[in-house]
């Protein structure tokens, strides 16, 4: 596993490797936050009389 990660970082570079890692690790949080934003948008539209 360590060798695979090391080769991945060596091939594409450290910053891109970190970015990919963070996207994989935080994907669930990003999806949950997106759902929460959608629900909040619906709530605001309902309570704002349908105005944008």
C-alpha positions in Angstrom: 0.0 0.0 0.0 2.7 2.5 1.0 4.7 1.7 -2.2 1.6 2.3 -4.3 0.9 5.7 -2.7 4.6 6.6 -3.0 4.6 5.8 -6.7 1.4 7.7 -7.2 2.9 10.8 -5.6 6.1 10.4 -7.5 4.3 10.1 -10.8 1.9 13.0 -10.5 3.5 15.3 -7.9 2.9 16.0 -4.2 0.3 18.8 -4.5 -1.9 16.8 -6.8 -1.5 13.7 -4.7 -2.6 15.7 -1.6 -5.6 17.1 -3.5 -6.7 13.7 -4.7 -6.3 12.3 -1.1 -8.4 15.1 0.4 -11.1 14.7 -2.2 -11.4 11.0 -1.5 -11.3 11.5 2.3 -13.8 14.4 2.3 -16.1 13.2 -0.4 -18.8 12.1 2.1 -18.7 15.4 3.8 -19.0 17.3 0.5 -22.0 15.2 -0.5 -23.7 15.7 2.9 -23.0 19.5 2.8 -24.4 19.7 -0.8 -27.6 18.0 0.4 -27.9 20.4 3.3 -27.4 23.4 1.1 -30.2 22.1 -1.2 -32.5 21.6 1.7 -31.7 25.1 3.1 -32.4 26.7 -0.3 -35.8 25.0 -0.5 -36.6 26.2 3.1 -35.6 29.7 2.3 -37.7 29.8 -0.9 -40.7 28.5 1.0 -40.3 31.0 3.8 -39.5 33.9 1.6 -42.7 33.7 -0.4 -41.1 32.0 -3.4 -38.9 35.0 -4.1 -35.3 34.6 -5.2 
